Amino acid sequence: MPDAVAMGVALWDDIVLEDKLCYCYVCTTEEATYGQVIINDGSKLAISDGFGSNPPNATICKIIDNQLFKNRLLELLVS
């Protein structure tokens, strides 16, 4: 089942108040970490070993307008 907030952002991109371009890597071959997502946002504390030089490939939503999202979701559920 998709994440409700991710679906909300896909439907209504104006609910995003703050986002950031990042490099994301999904572990698909490492058995112990299979499915884990590693996010490098370029910050000083980010893991850079093997990830530092890769260009952004994802937009991470940091803050959404919660009230607007809830209102729109409720409108869909009630109608």
N, CA, C and O of each residue as an XYZ file, in Angstrom:
316
protein
N       0.847     -1.182      0.000
C       0.000      0.000      0.000
C       0.889      1.241      0.000
O       1.803      1.341      0.819
N       0.639      2.176     -0.893
C       1.461      3.381     -0.955
C       1.264      4.255      0.280
O       0.207      4.242      0.910
N       2.290      5.000      0.602
C       2.241      5.953      1.702
C       1.239      7.052      1.349
O       1.287      7.609      0.253
N       0.345      7.359      2.268
C      -0.710      8.355      2.006
C      -0.124      9.734      1.713
O      -0.625     10.441      0.838
N       0.908     10.119      2.418
C       1.508     11.436      2.184
C       2.187     11.474      0.815
O       2.089     12.475      0.106
N       2.874     10.396      0.435
C       3.504     10.357     -0.887
C       2.449     10.483     -1.981
O       2.659     11.185     -2.970
N       1.326      9.812     -1.807
C       0.241      9.931     -2.786
C      -0.321     11.351     -2.794
O      -0.649     11.890     -3.851
N      -0.428     11.951     -1.610
C      -0.900     13.330     -1.519
C       0.002     14.289     -2.272
O      -0.481     15.183     -2.969
N       1.302     14.112     -2.138
C       2.258     14.972     -2.842
C       2.162     14.744     -4.354
O       2.269     15.691     -5.133
N       1.961     13.493     -4.764
C       1.812     13.202     -6.193
C       0.553     13.869     -6.764
O       0.550     14.334     -7.904
N      -0.506     13.907     -5.964
C      -1.764     14.510     -6.414
C      -1.763     16.031     -6.315
O      -2.248     16.720     -7.212
N      -1.216     16.546     -5.223
C      -1.269     17.983     -4.932
C       0.124     18.481     -4.562
O       0.468     18.545     -3.382
N       0.917     18.829     -5.556
C       2.290     19.245     -5.255
C       2.358     20.553     -4.476
O       3.407     20.887     -3.925
N       1.252     21.298     -4.421
C       1.264     22.554     -3.665
C       1.207     22.345     -2.147
O       1.313     23.316     -1.398
N       1.042     21.102     -1.673
C       1.074     20.871     -0.229
C       2.506     20.812      0.304
O       2.720     20.839      1.516
N       3.486     20.732     -0.601
C       4.890     20.684     -0.184
C       5.357     22.095      0.159
O       5.320     22.999     -0.676
N       5.798     22.265      1.406
C       6.299     23.560      1.847
C       7.824     23.637      1.773
O       8.385     24.711      1.560
N       8.491     22.495      1.949
C       9.952     22.469      1.866
C      10.400     21.112      1.329
O       9.949     20.063      1.788
N      11.296     21.161      0.349
C      11.853     19.918     -0.194
C      13.343     20.092     -0.454
O      13.877     21.197     -0.352
N      14.007     18.995     -0.791
C      15.447     19.036     -1.026
C      15.827     17.962     -2.035
O      15.358     16.826     -1.960
N      16.681     18.337     -2.976
C      17.215     17.369     -3.930
C      18.294     16.555     -3.242
O      19.175     17.112     -2.588
N      18.230     15.237     -3.387
C      19.180     14.330     -2.731
C      19.532     13.192     -3.675
O      18.854     12.944     -4.672
N      20.623     12.504     -3.323
C      20.948     11.262     -4.012
C      20.441     10.122     -3.131
O      20.765     10.055     -1.945
N      19.652      9.234     -3.709
C      19.117      8.094     -2.968
C      19.589      6.796     -3.610
O      19.666      6.672     -4.832
N      19.901      5.837     -2.751
C      20.344      4.525     -3.190
C      19.505      3.483     -2.473
O      19.387      3.518     -1.248
N      18.922      2.557     -3.222
C      18.135      1.471     -2.641
C      18.981      0.203     -2.690
O      19.440     -0.215     -3.753
N      19.177     -0.395     -1.526
C      19.968     -1.628     -1.430
C      19.169     -2.780     -2.044
O      18.078     -3.112     -1.578
N      19.722     -3.377     -3.083
C      19.028     -4.483     -3.750
C      19.849     -5.765     -3.799
O      19.320     -6.834     -4.104
N      21.135     -5.660     -3.502
C      21.971     -6.859     -3.553
C      22.548     -7.239     -2.196
O      22.989     -8.372     -2.005
N      22.548     -6.315     -1.270
C      23.100     -6.565      0.057
C      22.035     -7.247      0.918
O      21.020     -6.631      1.243
N      22.253     -8.489      1.284
C      21.230     -9.274      1.984
C      20.802     -8.639      3.307
O      19.609     -8.575      3.602
N      21.751     -8.175      4.094
C      21.432     -7.647      5.425
C      20.669     -6.327      5.374
O      19.957     -5.982      6.318
N      20.816     -5.593      4.282
C      20.166     -4.280      4.188
C      19.191     -4.200      3.019
O      18.828     -3.104      2.593
N      18.768     -5.334      2.501
C      17.891     -5.371      1.325
C      16.659     -4.490      1.547
O      15.949     -4.645      2.542
N      16.413     -3.576      0.623
C      15.257     -2.693      0.688
C      15.511     -1.384      1.412
O      14.680     -0.477      1.353
N      16.622     -1.269      2.084
C      16.955     -0.033      2.792
C      17.234      1.076      1.784
O      17.829      0.833      0.734
N      16.804      2.291      2.107
C      17.080      3.444      1.263
C      18.103      4.318      1.984
O      17.888      4.732      3.124
N      19.214      4.592      1.309
C      20.237      5.480      1.847
C      20.090      6.822      1.157
O      20.107      6.902     -0.071
N      19.946      7.873      1.948
C      19.731      9.213      1.414
C      20.948     10.067      1.727
O      21.341     10.195      2.887
N      21.544     10.648      0.698
C      22.652     11.582      0.872
C      22.148     12.947      0.460
O      21.878     13.195     -0.715
N      22.022     13.838      1.446
C      21.527     15.184      1.157
C      22.641     16.194      0.966
O      22.387     17.389      0.815
N      23.892     15.707      0.974
C      25.019     16.597      0.769
C      25.453     17.345      2.012
O      26.380     18.154      1.949
N      24.808     17.098      3.136
C      25.174     17.794      4.364
C      26.499     17.270      4.906
O      26.992     16.229      4.472
N      27.052     17.986      5.835
C      28.339     17.629      6.419
C      28.284     16.266      7.100
O      29.291     15.558      7.130
N      27.140     15.887      7.642
C      27.005     14.624      8.359
C      26.590     13.459      7.455
O      26.507     12.321      7.917
N      26.333     13.730      6.192
C      25.872     12.684      5.280
C      26.991     11.678      5.001
O      28.174     12.017      5.009
N      26.584     10.440      4.756
C      27.545      9.409      4.354
C      28.078      9.787      2.976
O      27.309      9.906      2.022
N      29.369      9.972      2.872
C      29.920     10.374      1.578
C      30.730      9.261      0.932
O      31.002      9.327     -0.267
N      31.116      8.259      1.675
C      31.918      7.172      1.133
C      31.114      6.404      0.077
O      30.228      5.617      0.412
N      31.428      6.638     -1.185
C      30.739      5.964     -2.271
C      29.496      6.676     -2.764
O      28.902      6.259     -3.759
N      29.087      7.746     -2.086
C      27.853      8.431     -2.475
C      28.051      9.924     -2.730
O      27.192     10.567     -3.331
N      29.161     10.471     -2.283
C      29.361     11.911     -2.305
C      29.360     12.565     -3.672
O      28.944     13.717     -3.793
N      29.810     11.873     -4.703
C      29.940     12.504     -6.015
C      28.739     12.260     -6.928
O      28.722     12.740     -8.061
N      27.753     11.536     -6.461
C      26.583     11.238     -7.305
C      25.622     12.421     -7.340
O      25.364     13.047     -6.312
N      25.090     12.729     -8.528
C      24.142     13.835     -8.638
C      22.795     13.454     -8.010
O      22.479     12.269     -7.907
N      22.003     14.440     -7.592
C      20.684     14.153     -7.021
C      19.817     13.363     -7.997
O      19.818     13.631     -9.199
N      19.077     12.386     -7.470
C      18.163     11.595     -8.296
C      16.775     11.498     -7.669
O      15.929     10.734     -8.134
N      16.545     12.282     -6.601
C      15.248     12.247     -5.930
C      14.999     13.578     -5.229
O      15.931     14.285     -4.846
N      13.730     13.898     -5.074
C      13.336     15.054     -4.290
C      12.706     14.550     -3.005
O      11.725     13.807     -3.038
N      13.265     14.949     -1.882
C      12.769     14.539     -0.575
C      11.894     15.657     -0.019
O      12.333     16.802      0.085
N      10.669     15.328      0.334
C       9.765     16.311      0.929
C      10.036     16.368      2.420
O       9.895     15.369      3.125
N      10.426     17.546      2.899
C      10.770     17.694      4.309
C       9.586     18.203      5.133
O       9.383     17.773      6.269
N       8.813     19.112      4.560
C       7.663     19.684      5.279
C       6.494     19.794      4.314
O       6.647     20.253      3.182
N       5.321     19.365      4.777
C       4.099     19.571      3.990
C       3.118     20.387      4.831
O       3.262     20.496      6.049
N       2.132     20.948      4.164
C       1.050     21.659      4.838
C       0.058     20.597      5.326
O      -0.810     20.157      4.572
N       0.193     20.196      6.579
C      -0.622     19.110      7.128
C      -2.116     19.384      7.041
O      -2.895     18.505      6.674
N      -2.510     20.601      7.378
C      -3.936     20.914      7.392
C      -4.526     20.871      5.987
O      -5.623     20.348      5.788
N      -3.806     21.416      5.017
C      -4.279     21.378      3.630
C      -4.385     19.938      3.142
O      -5.362     19.574      2.487
N      -3.381     19.115      3.458
C      -3.412     17.705      3.080
C      -4.620     17.007      3.697
O      -5.341     16.300      2.993
N      -4.855     17.187      4.983
C      -5.989     16.547      5.659
C      -7.315     17.004      5.072
O      -8.217     16.193      4.861
N      -7.437     18.304      4.809
C      -8.685     18.822      4.230
C      -8.977     18.194      2.873
O     -10.106     17.785      2.603
N      -7.969     18.117      2.030
C      -8.168     17.537      0.697
C      -8.459     16.045      0.768
O      -9.286     15.535      0.013
N      -7.792     15.355      1.662
C      -8.045     13.919      1.833
C      -9.478     13.681      2.310
O     -10.170     12.801      1.799
N      -9.912     14.459      3.280
C     -11.280     14.309      3.779
C     -12.324     14.632      2.714
O     -13.370     13.987      2.651
N     -12.038     15.636      1.873
C     -12.943     15.960      0.767
C     -13.133     14.756     -0.148
O     -14.248     14.467     -0.581
N     -12.038     14.056     -0.439
C     -12.131     12.876     -1.305
C     -12.898     11.739     -0.635
O     -13.672     11.040     -1.288
N     -12.682     11.556      0.666
C     -13.334     10.455      1.360
C     -14.820     10.697      1.571
O     -15.600      9.745      1.605
N     -15.223     11.948      1.712
C     -16.624     12.285      1.966
C     -17.431     12.301      0.665
O     -18.612     11.954      0.665
N     -16.811     12.696     -0.420
C     -17.574     12.816     -1.684
C     -17.822     11.495     -2.349
O     -18.445     11.445     -3.410
